[in-house]
């Protein structure tokens, strides 16, 4: 269910502080909140998003703005069936 239009988009203030302090883009910013919305200030930066087991690196592009971080990280493994 989408967030109400009268509310502001969800984001933590710590993410903005970390993204501005990490200007060299060498170290990905760790992110546990998958429901955080991607803002235009994050373009070109790398985030490590938690999928429930480990962190997955996500490089932000212009097409990702407005979506949530969790939409770009798969949380379930694909089933592998053995052939007989």
PDB file of N, CA, C and O in Angstrom:
ATOM      1  N   UNK A   1       0.836  -1.163   0.000  1.00  0.00           N
ATOM      2  CA  UNK A   1       0.000   0.000   0.000  1.00  0.00           C
ATOM      3  C   UNK A   1       0.890   1.238   0.000  1.00  0.00           C
ATOM      4  O   UNK A   1       1.804   1.336   0.819  1.00  0.00           O
ATOM      5  N   UNK A   2       0.642   2.179  -0.898  1.00  0.00           N
ATOM      6  CA  UNK A   2       1.485   3.370  -0.943  1.00  0.00           C
ATOM      7  C   UNK A   2       1.239   4.297   0.252  1.00  0.00           C
ATOM      8  O   UNK A   2       0.196   4.243   0.903  1.00  0.00           O
ATOM      9  N   UNK A   3       2.204   5.118   0.507  1.00  0.00           N
ATOM     10  CA  UNK A   3       2.099   6.078   1.604  1.00  0.00           C
ATOM     11  C   UNK A   3       1.120   7.178   1.217  1.00  0.00           C
ATOM     12  O   UNK A   3       1.000   7.520   0.040  1.00  0.00           O
ATOM     13  N   UNK A   4       0.419   7.733   2.203  1.00  0.00           N
ATOM     14  CA  UNK A   4      -0.564   8.783   1.949  1.00  0.00           C
ATOM     15  C   UNK A   4       0.093  10.002   1.323  1.00  0.00           C
ATOM     16  O   UNK A   4       1.243  10.319   1.629  1.00  0.00           O
ATOM     17  N   UNK A   5      -0.630  10.683   0.450  1.00  0.00           N
ATOM     18  CA  UNK A   5      -0.058  11.825  -0.258  1.00  0.00           C
ATOM     19  C   UNK A   5       0.141  13.028   0.646  1.00  0.00           C
ATOM     20  O   UNK A   5       0.993  13.871   0.365  1.00  0.00           O
ATOM     21  N   UNK A   6      -0.633  13.129   1.738  1.00  0.00           N
ATOM     22  CA  UNK A   6      -0.483  14.279   2.619  1.00  0.00           C
ATOM     23  C   UNK A   6       0.712  14.134   3.545  1.00  0.00           C
ATOM     24  O   UNK A   6       1.115  15.107   4.182  1.00  0.00           O
ATOM     25  N   UNK A   7       1.292  12.931   3.634  1.00  0.00           N
ATOM     26  CA  UNK A   7       2.492  12.725   4.438  1.00  0.00           C
ATOM     27  C   UNK A   7       3.724  12.958   3.580  1.00  0.00           C
ATOM     28  O   UNK A   7       3.672  12.808   2.360  1.00  0.00           O
ATOM     29  N   UNK A   8       4.806  13.317   4.199  1.00  0.00           N
ATOM     30  CA  UNK A   8       6.070  13.471   3.479  1.00  0.00           C
ATOM     31  C   UNK A   8       6.658  12.103   3.172  1.00  0.00           C
ATOM     32  O   UNK A   8       6.350  11.137   3.870  1.00  0.00           O
ATOM     33  N   UNK A   9       7.507  11.994   2.135  1.00  0.00           N
ATOM     34  CA  UNK A   9       8.157  10.714   1.868  1.00  0.00           C
ATOM     35  C   UNK A   9       9.067  10.319   3.027  1.00  0.00           C
ATOM     36  O   UNK A   9       9.689  11.171   3.661  1.00  0.00           O
ATOM     37  N   UNK A  10       9.138   8.995   3.298  1.00  0.00           N
ATOM     38  CA  UNK A  10       9.917   8.516   4.438  1.00  0.00           C
ATOM     39  C   UNK A  10      11.396   8.479   4.106  1.00  0.00           C
ATOM     40  O   UNK A  10      11.794   7.998   3.046  1.00  0.00           O
ATOM     41  N   UNK A  11      12.201   8.987   5.012  1.00  0.00           N
ATOM     42  CA  UNK A  11      13.655   8.855   4.939  1.00  0.00           C
ATOM     43  C   UNK A  11      14.215   9.185   6.312  1.00  0.00           C
ATOM     44  O   UNK A  11      13.629   9.952   7.077  1.00  0.00           O
ATOM     45  N   UNK A  12      15.353   8.592   6.602  1.00  0.00           N
ATOM     46  CA  UNK A  12      16.041   8.899   7.856  1.00  0.00           C
ATOM     47  C   UNK A  12      17.001  10.049   7.627  1.00  0.00           C
ATOM     48  O   UNK A  12      17.602  10.164   6.558  1.00  0.00           O
ATOM     49  N   UNK A  13      17.142  10.893   8.622  1.00  0.00           N
ATOM     50  CA  UNK A  13      18.081  12.002   8.513  1.00  0.00           C
ATOM     51  C   UNK A  13      19.518  11.512   8.456  1.00  0.00           C
ATOM     52  O   UNK A  13      20.377  12.164   7.863  1.00  0.00           O
ATOM     53  N   UNK A  14      19.781  10.365   9.070  1.00  0.00           N
ATOM     54  CA  UNK A  14      21.135   9.818   9.097  1.00  0.00           C
ATOM     55  C   UNK A  14      21.618   9.468   7.691  1.00  0.00           C
ATOM     56  O   UNK A  14      22.813   9.569   7.411  1.00  0.00           O
ATOM     57  N   UNK A  15      20.721   9.062   6.812  1.00  0.00           N
ATOM     58  CA  UNK A  15      21.106   8.705   5.443  1.00  0.00           C
ATOM     59  C   UNK A  15      21.628   9.924   4.698  1.00  0.00           C
ATOM     60  O   UNK A  15      22.613   9.832   3.965  1.00  0.00           O
ATOM     61  N   UNK A  16      20.969  11.067   4.883  1.00  0.00           N
ATOM     62  CA  UNK A  16      21.431  12.288   4.230  1.00  0.00           C
ATOM     63  C   UNK A  16      22.782  12.729   4.772  1.00  0.00           C
ATOM     64  O   UNK A  16      23.634  13.198   4.017  1.00  0.00           O
ATOM     65  N   UNK A  17      22.983  12.579   6.088  1.00  0.00           N
ATOM     66  CA  UNK A  17      24.271  12.945   6.676  1.00  0.00           C
ATOM     67  C   UNK A  17      25.382  12.048   6.144  1.00  0.00           C
ATOM     68  O   UNK A  17      26.469  12.526   5.819  1.00  0.00           O
ATOM     69  N   UNK A  18      25.109  10.738   6.054  1.00  0.00           N
ATOM     70  CA  UNK A  18      26.111   9.810   5.557  1.00  0.00           C
ATOM     71  C   UNK A  18      26.404  10.026   4.085  1.00  0.00           C
ATOM     72  O   UNK A  18      27.552   9.887   3.661  1.00  0.00           O
ATOM     73  N   UNK A  19      25.382  10.365   3.288  1.00  0.00           N
ATOM     74  CA  UNK A  19      25.602  10.547   1.853  1.00  0.00           C
ATOM     75  C   UNK A  19      26.401  11.812   1.575  1.00  0.00           C
ATOM     76  O   UNK A  19      27.187  11.852   0.628  1.00  0.00           O
ATOM     77  N   UNK A  20      26.209  12.852   2.394  1.00  0.00           N
ATOM     78  CA  UNK A  20      26.977  14.079   2.195  1.00  0.00           C
ATOM     79  C   UNK A  20      28.401  13.960   2.721  1.00  0.00           C
ATOM     80  O   UNK A  20      29.313  14.589   2.184  1.00  0.00           O
ATOM     81  N   UNK A  21      28.600  13.169   3.754  1.00  0.00           N
ATOM     82  CA  UNK A  21      29.940  13.005   4.307  1.00  0.00           C
ATOM     83  C   UNK A  21      30.766  12.036   3.463  1.00  0.00           C
ATOM     84  O   UNK A  21      31.995  12.080   3.501  1.00  0.00           O
ATOM     85  N   UNK A  22      30.104  11.161   2.702  1.00  0.00           N
ATOM     86  CA  UNK A  22      30.788  10.171   1.874  1.00  0.00           C
ATOM     87  C   UNK A  22      30.863  10.684   0.432  1.00  0.00           C
ATOM     88  O   UNK A  22      30.190  10.149  -0.449  1.00  0.00           O
ATOM     89  N   UNK A  23      31.663  11.701   0.191  1.00  0.00           N
ATOM     90  CA  UNK A  23      31.722  12.320  -1.127  1.00  0.00           C
ATOM     91  C   UNK A  23      32.588  11.548  -2.114  1.00  0.00           C
ATOM     92  O   UNK A  23      32.416  11.701  -3.324  1.00  0.00           O
ATOM     93  N   UNK A  24      33.511  10.725  -1.634  1.00  0.00           N
ATOM     94  CA  UNK A  24      34.402  10.020  -2.552  1.00  0.00           C
ATOM     95  C   UNK A  24      33.753   8.768  -3.142  1.00  0.00           C
ATOM     96  O   UNK A  24      34.324   8.168  -4.053  1.00  0.00           O
ATOM     97  N   UNK A  25      32.574   8.351  -2.653  1.00  0.00           N
ATOM     98  CA  UNK A  25      31.816   7.195  -3.166  1.00  0.00           C
ATOM     99  C   UNK A  25      32.603   5.889  -3.125  1.00  0.00           C
ATOM    100  O   UNK A  25      32.256   4.951  -3.843  1.00  0.00           O
ATOM    101  N   UNK A  26      33.640   5.797  -2.316  1.00  0.00           N
ATOM    102  CA  UNK A  26      34.425   4.567  -2.220  1.00  0.00           C
ATOM    103  C   UNK A  26      33.716   3.531  -1.356  1.00  0.00           C
ATOM    104  O   UNK A  26      33.707   2.343  -1.677  1.00  0.00           O
ATOM    105  N   UNK A  27      33.132   3.984  -0.277  1.00  0.00           N
ATOM    106  CA  UNK A  27      32.539   3.091   0.706  1.00  0.00           C
ATOM    107  C   UNK A  27      31.010   3.171   0.591  1.00  0.00           C
ATOM    108  O   UNK A  27      30.444   4.260   0.689  1.00  0.00           O
ATOM    109  N   UNK A  28      30.339   2.036   0.387  1.00  0.00           N
ATOM    110  CA  UNK A  28      28.875   2.096   0.308  1.00  0.00           C
ATOM    111  C   UNK A  28      28.250   2.418   1.663  1.00  0.00           C
ATOM    112  O   UNK A  28      28.792   2.061   2.708  1.00  0.00           O
ATOM    113  N   UNK A  29      27.113   3.091   1.631  1.00  0.00           N
ATOM    114  CA  UNK A  29      26.390   3.478   2.834  1.00  0.00           C
ATOM    115  C   UNK A  29      25.452   2.340   3.213  1.00  0.00           C
ATOM    116  O   UNK A  29      24.625   1.928   2.400  1.00  0.00           O
ATOM    117  N   UNK A  30      25.568   1.825   4.437  1.00  0.00           N
ATOM    118  CA  UNK A  30      24.723   0.714   4.874  1.00  0.00           C
ATOM    119  C   UNK A  30      23.334   1.227   5.215  1.00  0.00           C
ATOM    120  O   UNK A  30      23.166   2.262   5.861  1.00  0.00           O
ATOM    121  N   UNK A  31      22.336   0.459   4.755  1.00  0.00           N
ATOM    122  CA  UNK A  31      20.948   0.865   4.918  1.00  0.00           C
ATOM    123  C   UNK A  31      20.114  -0.334   5.322  1.00  0.00           C
ATOM    124  O   UNK A  31      20.068  -1.334   4.606  1.00  0.00           O
ATOM    125  N   UNK A  32      19.455  -0.239   6.464  1.00  0.00           N
ATOM    126  CA  UNK A  32      18.601  -1.317   6.929  1.00  0.00           C
ATOM    127  C   UNK A  32      17.133  -1.084   6.574  1.00  0.00           C
ATOM    128  O   UNK A  32      16.361  -2.039   6.495  1.00  0.00           O
ATOM    129  N   UNK A  33      16.742   0.162   6.361  1.00  0.00           N
ATOM    130  CA  UNK A  33      15.352   0.487   6.038  1.00  0.00           C
ATOM    131  C   UNK A  33      15.122   0.348   4.544  1.00  0.00           C
ATOM    132  O   UNK A  33      15.555   1.193   3.761  1.00  0.00           O
ATOM    133  N   UNK A  34      14.445  -0.711   4.156  1.00  0.00           N
ATOM    134  CA  UNK A  34      14.158  -0.950   2.744  1.00  0.00           C
ATOM    135  C   UNK A  34      13.034  -0.061   2.244  1.00  0.00           C
ATOM    136  O   UNK A  34      12.868   0.091   1.034  1.00  0.00           O
ATOM    137  N   UNK A  35      12.255   0.530   3.146  1.00  0.00           N
ATOM    138  CA  UNK A  35      11.127   1.354   2.741  1.00  0.00           C
ATOM    139  C   UNK A  35      11.482   2.834   2.606  1.00  0.00           C
ATOM    140  O   UNK A  35      10.592   3.674   2.480  1.00  0.00           O
ATOM    141  N   UNK A  36      12.764   3.154   2.632  1.00  0.00           N
ATOM    142  CA  UNK A  36      13.219   4.523   2.429  1.00  0.00           C
ATOM    143  C   UNK A  36      13.138   4.870   0.947  1.00  0.00           C
ATOM    144  O   UNK A  36      13.544   4.076   0.098  1.00  0.00           O
ATOM    145  N   UNK A  37      12.618   6.047   0.636  1.00  0.00           N
ATOM    146  CA  UNK A  37      12.457   6.484  -0.750  1.00  0.00           C
ATOM    147  C   UNK A  37      13.779   7.042  -1.260  1.00  0.00           C
ATOM    148  O   UNK A  37      14.519   7.685  -0.516  1.00  0.00           O
ATOM    149  N   UNK A  38      14.073   6.794  -2.533  1.00  0.00           N
ATOM    150  CA  UNK A  38      15.304   7.276  -3.167  1.00  0.00           C
ATOM    151  C   UNK A  38      15.080   8.711  -3.651  1.00  0.00           C
ATOM    152  O   UNK A  38      14.131   8.980  -4.388  1.00  0.00           O
ATOM    153  N   UNK A  39      15.950   9.622  -3.237  1.00  0.00           N
ATOM    154  CA  UNK A  39      15.868  11.024  -3.598  1.00  0.00           C
ATOM    155  C   UNK A  39      16.901  11.360  -4.665  1.00  0.00           C
ATOM    156  O   UNK A  39      17.873  10.623  -4.827  1.00  0.00           O
ATOM    157  N   UNK A  40      16.713  12.468  -5.405  1.00  0.00           N
ATOM    158  CA  UNK A  40      17.692  12.856  -6.443  1.00  0.00           C
ATOM    159  C   UNK A  40      19.089  13.122  -5.901  1.00  0.00           C
ATOM    160  O   UNK A  40      20.056  13.064  -6.660  1.00  0.00           O
ATOM    161  N   UNK A  41      19.221  13.410  -4.612  1.00  0.00           N
ATOM    162  CA  UNK A  41      20.544  13.659  -4.015  1.00  0.00           C
ATOM    163  C   UNK A  41      21.383  12.386  -3.960  1.00  0.00           C
ATOM    164  O   UNK A  41      22.599  12.459  -3.782  1.00  0.00           O
ATOM    165  N   UNK A  42      20.749  11.215  -4.112  1.00  0.00           N
ATOM    166  CA  UNK A  42      21.454   9.939  -4.013  1.00  0.00           C
ATOM    167  C   UNK A  42      21.982   9.437  -5.351  1.00  0.00           C
ATOM    168  O   UNK A  42      22.611   8.380  -5.388  1.00  0.00           O
ATOM    169  N   UNK A  43      21.755  10.149  -6.444  1.00  0.00           N
ATOM    170  CA  UNK A  43      22.169   9.672  -7.767  1.00  0.00           C
ATOM    171  C   UNK A  43      23.685   9.546  -7.821  1.00  0.00           C
ATOM    172  O   UNK A  43      24.414  10.463  -7.441  1.00  0.00           O
ATOM    173  N   UNK A  44      24.150   8.388  -8.304  1.00  0.00           N
ATOM    174  CA  UNK A  44      25.573   8.136  -8.446  1.00  0.00           C
ATOM    175  C   UNK A  44      26.226   7.549  -7.208  1.00  0.00           C
ATOM    176  O   UNK A  44      27.405   7.196  -7.252  1.00  0.00           O
ATOM    177  N   UNK A  45      25.508   7.435  -6.117  1.00  0.00           N
ATOM    178  CA  UNK A  45      26.062   6.886  -4.883  1.00  0.00           C
ATOM    179  C   UNK A  45      25.744   5.402  -4.775  1.00  0.00           C
ATOM    180  O   UNK A  45      24.820   4.908  -5.422  1.00  0.00           O
ATOM    181  N   UNK A  46      26.507   4.698  -3.962  1.00  0.00           N
ATOM    182  CA  UNK A  46      26.318   3.274  -3.747  1.00  0.00           C
ATOM    183  C   UNK A  46      25.808   3.047  -2.328  1.00  0.00           C
ATOM    184  O   UNK A  46      26.343   3.593  -1.363  1.00  0.00           O
ATOM    185  N   UNK A  47      24.767   2.233  -2.222  1.00  0.00           N
ATOM    186  CA  UNK A  47      24.185   1.889  -0.932  1.00  0.00           C
ATOM    187  C   UNK A  47      24.243   0.387  -0.756  1.00  0.00           C
ATOM    188  O   UNK A  47      24.099  -0.359  -1.724  1.00  0.00           O
ATOM    189  N   UNK A  48      24.453  -0.065   0.475  1.00  0.00           N
ATOM    190  CA  UNK A  48      24.373  -1.481   0.820  1.00  0.00           C
ATOM    191  C   UNK A  48      23.045  -1.688   1.530  1.00  0.00           C
ATOM    192  O   UNK A  48      22.870  -1.266   2.673  1.00  0.00           O
ATOM    193  N   UNK A  49      22.107  -2.343   0.846  1.00  0.00           N
ATOM    194  CA  UNK A  49      20.764  -2.537   1.372  1.00  0.00           C
ATOM    195  C   UNK A  49      20.661  -3.950   1.936  1.00  0.00           C
ATOM    196  O   UNK A  49      21.084  -4.912   1.295  1.00  0.00           O
ATOM    197  N   UNK A  50      20.105  -4.070   3.121  1.00  0.00           N
ATOM    198  CA  UNK A  50      19.983  -5.363   3.788  1.00  0.00           C
ATOM    199  C   UNK A  50      18.797  -6.131   3.210  1.00  0.00           C
ATOM    200  O   UNK A  50      17.696  -5.588   3.114  1.00  0.00           O
ATOM    201  N   UNK A  51      19.015  -7.401   2.821  1.00  0.00           N
ATOM    202  CA  UNK A  51      17.931  -8.197   2.252  1.00  0.00           C
ATOM    203  C   UNK A  51      17.378  -9.212   3.243  1.00  0.00           C
ATOM    204  O   UNK A  51      16.578 -10.063   2.857  1.00  0.00           O
ATOM    205  N   UNK A  52      17.774  -9.147   4.488  1.00  0.00           N
ATOM    206  CA  UNK A  52      17.316 -10.070   5.511  1.00  0.00           C
ATOM    207  C   UNK A  52      18.403 -11.012   5.958  1.00  0.00           C
ATOM    208  O   UNK A  52      18.358 -11.532   7.072  1.00  0.00           O
ATOM    209  N   UNK A  53      19.379 -11.238   5.105  1.00  0.00           N
ATOM    210  CA  UNK A  53      20.486 -12.130   5.444  1.00  0.00           C
ATOM    211  C   UNK A  53      21.830 -11.423   5.334  1.00  0.00           C
ATOM    212  O   UNK A  53      22.676 -11.554   6.218  1.00  0.00           O
ATOM    213  N   UNK A  54      22.028 -10.683   4.262  1.00  0.00           N
ATOM    214  CA  UNK A  54      23.283  -9.964   4.067  1.00  0.00           C
ATOM    215  C   UNK A  54      23.006  -8.655   3.331  1.00  0.00           C
ATOM    216  O   UNK A  54      21.860  -8.353   2.997  1.00  0.00           O
ATOM    217  N   UNK A  55      24.052  -7.889   3.082  1.00  0.00           N
ATOM    218  CA  UNK A  55      23.911  -6.603   2.426  1.00  0.00           C
ATOM    219  C   UNK A  55      24.217  -6.750   0.935  1.00  0.00           C
ATOM    220  O   UNK A  55      25.161  -7.438   0.547  1.00  0.00           O
ATOM    221  N   UNK A  56      23.406  -6.094   0.110  1.00  0.00           N
ATOM    222  CA  UNK A  56      23.566  -6.126  -1.338  1.00  0.00           C
ATOM    223  C   UNK A  56      23.834  -4.701  -1.807  1.00  0.00           C
ATOM    224  O   UNK A  56      23.096  -3.784  -1.448  1.00  0.00           O
ATOM    225  N   UNK A  57      24.881  -4.506  -2.605  1.00  0.00           N
ATOM    226  CA  UNK A  57      25.226  -3.173  -3.104  1.00  0.00           C
ATOM    227  C   UNK A  57      24.298  -2.765  -4.240  1.00  0.00           C
ATOM    228  O   UNK A  57      24.018  -3.548  -5.148  1.00  0.00           O
ATOM    229  N   UNK A  58      23.826  -1.516  -4.170  1.00  0.00           N
ATOM    230  CA  UNK A  58      22.938  -0.955  -5.186  1.00  0.00           C
ATOM    231  C   UNK A  58      23.513   0.380  -5.622  1.00  0.00           C
ATOM    232  O   UNK A  58      23.722   1.266  -4.792  1.00  0.00           O
ATOM    233  N   UNK A  59      23.773   0.537  -6.922  1.00  0.00           N
ATOM    234  CA  UNK A  59      24.239   1.799  -7.488  1.00  0.00           C
ATOM    235  C   UNK A  59      23.009   2.572  -7.956  1.00  0.00           C
ATOM    236  O   UNK A  59      22.232   2.053  -8.757  1.00  0.00           O
ATOM    237  N   UNK A  60      22.815   3.800  -7.474  1.00  0.00           N
ATOM    238  CA  UNK A  60      21.622   4.575  -7.763  1.00  0.00           C
ATOM    239  C   UNK A  60      21.775   5.306  -9.091  1.00  0.00           C
ATOM    240  O   UNK A  60      22.788   5.958  -9.345  1.00  0.00           O
ATOM    241  N   UNK A  61      20.734   5.183  -9.946  1.00  0.00           N
ATOM    242  CA  UNK A  61      20.703   5.889 -11.225  1.00  0.00           C
ATOM    243  C   UNK A  61      19.476   6.800 -11.263  1.00  0.00           C
ATOM    244  O   UNK A  61      18.674   6.799 -10.329  1.00  0.00           O
ATOM    245  N   UNK A  62      19.329   7.568 -12.326  1.00  0.00           N
ATOM    246  CA  UNK A  62      18.229   8.528 -12.435  1.00  0.00           C
ATOM    247  C   UNK A  62      16.867   7.843 -12.501  1.00  0.00           C
ATOM    248  O   UNK A  62      15.876   8.405 -12.035  1.00  0.00           O
ATOM    249  N   UNK A  63      16.803   6.663 -13.062  1.00  0.00           N
ATOM    250  CA  UNK A  63      15.529   5.964 -13.213  1.00  0.00           C
ATOM    251  C   UNK A  63      14.990   5.439 -11.883  1.00  0.00           C
ATOM    252  O   UNK A  63      13.805   5.119 -11.782  1.00  0.00           O
ATOM    253  N   UNK A  64      15.842   5.346 -10.865  1.00  0.00           N
ATOM    254  CA  UNK A  64      15.447   4.798  -9.567  1.00  0.00           C
ATOM    255  C   UNK A  64      14.823   5.836  -8.641  1.00  0.00           C
ATOM    256  O   UNK A  64      14.269   5.472  -7.604  1.00  0.00           O
ATOM    257  N   UNK A  65      14.897   7.113  -8.988  1.00  0.00           N
ATOM    258  CA  UNK A  65      14.405   8.176  -8.115  1.00  0.00           C
ATOM    259  C   UNK A  65      12.894   8.049  -7.955  1.00  0.00           C
ATOM    260  O   UNK A  65      12.164   7.904  -8.936  1.00  0.00           O
ATOM    261  N   UNK A  66      12.435   8.107  -6.708  1.00  0.00           N
ATOM    262  CA  UNK A  66      11.013   8.005  -6.408  1.00  0.00           C
ATOM    263  C   UNK A  66      10.589   6.616  -5.971  1.00  0.00           C
ATOM    264  O   UNK A  66       9.528   6.454  -5.368  1.00  0.00           O
ATOM    265  N   UNK A  67      11.400   5.615  -6.264  1.00  0.00           N
ATOM    266  CA  UNK A  67      11.105   4.254  -5.825  1.00  0.00           C
ATOM    267  C   UNK A  67      11.706   4.030  -4.443  1.00  0.00           C
ATOM    268  O   UNK A  67      12.363   4.916  -3.896  1.00  0.00           O
ATOM    269  N   UNK A  68      11.483   2.849  -3.881  1.00  0.00           N
ATOM    270  CA  UNK A  68      12.041   2.503  -2.580  1.00  0.00           C
ATOM    271  C   UNK A  68      13.241   1.585  -2.766  1.00  0.00           C
ATOM    272  O   UNK A  68      13.334   0.871  -3.764  1.00  0.00           O
ATOM    273  N   UNK A  69      14.156   1.605  -1.807  1.00  0.00           N
ATOM    274  CA  UNK A  69      15.370   0.798  -1.900  1.00  0.00           C
ATOM    275  C   UNK A  69      15.058  -0.691  -1.959  1.00  0.00           C
ATOM    276  O   UNK A  69      15.752  -1.439  -2.648  1.00  0.00           O
ATOM    277  N   UNK A  70      14.040  -1.126  -1.258  1.00  0.00           N
ATOM    278  CA  UNK A  70      13.694  -2.534  -1.197  1.00  0.00           C
ATOM    279  C   UNK A  70      13.240  -3.114  -2.525  1.00  0.00           C
ATOM    280  O   UNK A  70      13.261  -4.333  -2.696  1.00  0.00           O
ATOM    281  N   UNK A  71      12.831  -2.276  -3.468  1.00  0.00           N
ATOM    282  CA  UNK A  71      12.370  -2.762  -4.762  1.00  0.00           C
ATOM    283  C   UNK A  71      13.515  -3.268  -5.638  1.00  0.00           C
ATOM    284  O   UNK A  71      13.273  -3.969  -6.620  1.00  0.00           O
ATOM    285  N   UNK A  72      14.741  -2.928  -5.302  1.00  0.00           N
ATOM    286  CA  UNK A  72      15.880  -3.279  -6.129  1.00  0.00           C
ATOM    287  C   UNK A  72      16.742  -4.385  -5.525  1.00  0.00           C
ATOM    288  O   UNK A  72      17.790  -4.725  -6.074  1.00  0.00           O
ATOM    289  N   UNK A  73      16.304  -4.949  -4.394  1.00  0.00           N
ATOM    290  CA  UNK A  73      17.055  -6.013  -3.737  1.00  0.00           C
ATOM    291  C   UNK A  73      16.132  -7.209  -3.563  1.00  0.00           C
ATOM    292  O   UNK A  73      15.062  -7.090  -2.965  1.00  0.00           O
ATOM    293  N   UNK A  74      16.537  -8.348  -4.077  1.00  0.00           N
ATOM    294  CA  UNK A  74      15.734  -9.557  -3.990  1.00  0.00           C
ATOM    295  C   UNK A  74      15.935 -10.187  -2.612  1.00  0.00           C
ATOM    296  O   UNK A  74      17.064 -10.304  -2.137  1.00  0.00           O
ATOM    297  N   UNK A  75      14.833 -10.594  -1.973  1.00  0.00           N
ATOM    298  CA  UNK A  75      14.915 -11.155  -0.625  1.00  0.00           C
ATOM    299  C   UNK A  75      14.807 -12.674  -0.619  1.00  0.00           C
ATOM    300  O   UNK A  75      15.121 -13.311   0.386  1.00  0.00           O
ATOM    301  N   UNK A  76      14.378 -13.248  -1.704  1.00  0.00           N
ATOM    302  CA  UNK A  76      14.183 -14.701  -1.740  1.00  0.00           C
ATOM    303  C   UNK A  76      15.040 -15.326  -2.827  1.00  0.00           C
ATOM    304  O   UNK A  76      15.259 -14.739  -3.886  1.00  0.00           O
ATOM    305  N   UNK A  77      15.518 -16.527  -2.542  1.00  0.00           N
ATOM    306  CA  UNK A  77      16.297 -17.259  -3.524  1.00  0.00           C
ATOM    307  C   UNK A  77      15.367 -17.920  -4.526  1.00  0.00           C
ATOM    308  O   UNK A  77      14.241 -18.290  -4.195  1.00  0.00           O
ATOM    309  N   UNK A  78      15.843 -18.062  -5.741  1.00  0.00           N
ATOM    310  CA  UNK A  78      15.073 -18.766  -6.741  1.00  0.00           C
ATOM    311  C   UNK A  78      15.219 -20.270  -6.491  1.00  0.00           C
ATOM    312  O   UNK A  78      16.315 -20.758  -6.219  1.00  0.00           O
ATOM    313  N   UNK A  79      14.119 -20.985  -6.584  1.00  0.00           N
ATOM    314  CA  UNK A  79      14.147 -22.432  -6.337  1.00  0.00           C
ATOM    315  C   UNK A  79      14.903 -23.143  -7.441  1.00  0.00           C
ATOM    316  O   UNK A  79      14.673 -22.881  -8.622  1.00  0.00           O
ATOM    317  N   UNK A  80      15.799 -24.036  -7.069  1.00  0.00           N
ATOM    318  CA  UNK A  80      16.581 -24.831  -8.025  1.00  0.00           C
ATOM    319  C   UNK A  80      16.105 -26.273  -7.925  1.00  0.00           C
ATOM    320  O   UNK A  80      16.217 -26.896  -6.869  1.00  0.00           O
ATOM    321  N   UNK A  81      15.580 -26.798  -9.009  1.00  0.00           N
ATOM    322  CA  UNK A  81      15.090 -28.172  -9.048  1.00  0.00           C
ATOM    323  C   UNK A  81      16.089 -29.029  -9.806  1.00  0.00           C
ATOM    324  O   UNK A  81      16.524 -28.671 -10.899  1.00  0.00           O
ATOM    325  N   UNK A  82      16.444 -30.148  -9.228  1.00  0.00           N
ATOM    326  CA  UNK A  82      17.403 -31.045  -9.878  1.00  0.00           C
ATOM    327  C   UNK A  82      16.707 -31.824 -10.980  1.00  0.00           C
ATOM    328  O   UNK A  82      15.574 -32.281 -10.826  1.00  0.00           O
ATOM    329  N   UNK A  83      17.406 -31.964 -12.086  1.00  0.00           N
ATOM    330  CA  UNK A  83      16.881 -32.745 -13.185  1.00  0.00           C
ATOM    331  C   UNK A  83      17.252 -34.213 -12.987  1.00  0.00           C
ATOM    332  O   UNK A  83      18.333 -34.522 -12.484  1.00  0.00           O
ATOM    333  N   UNK A  84      16.364 -35.103 -13.379  1.00  0.00           N
ATOM    334  CA  UNK A  84      16.623 -36.536 -13.212  1.00  0.00           C
ATOM    335  C   UNK A  84      17.307 -37.095 -14.426  1.00  0.00           C
ATOM    336  O   UNK A  84      17.607 -38.288 -14.471  1.00  0.00           O
TER     337      UNK A  84
END
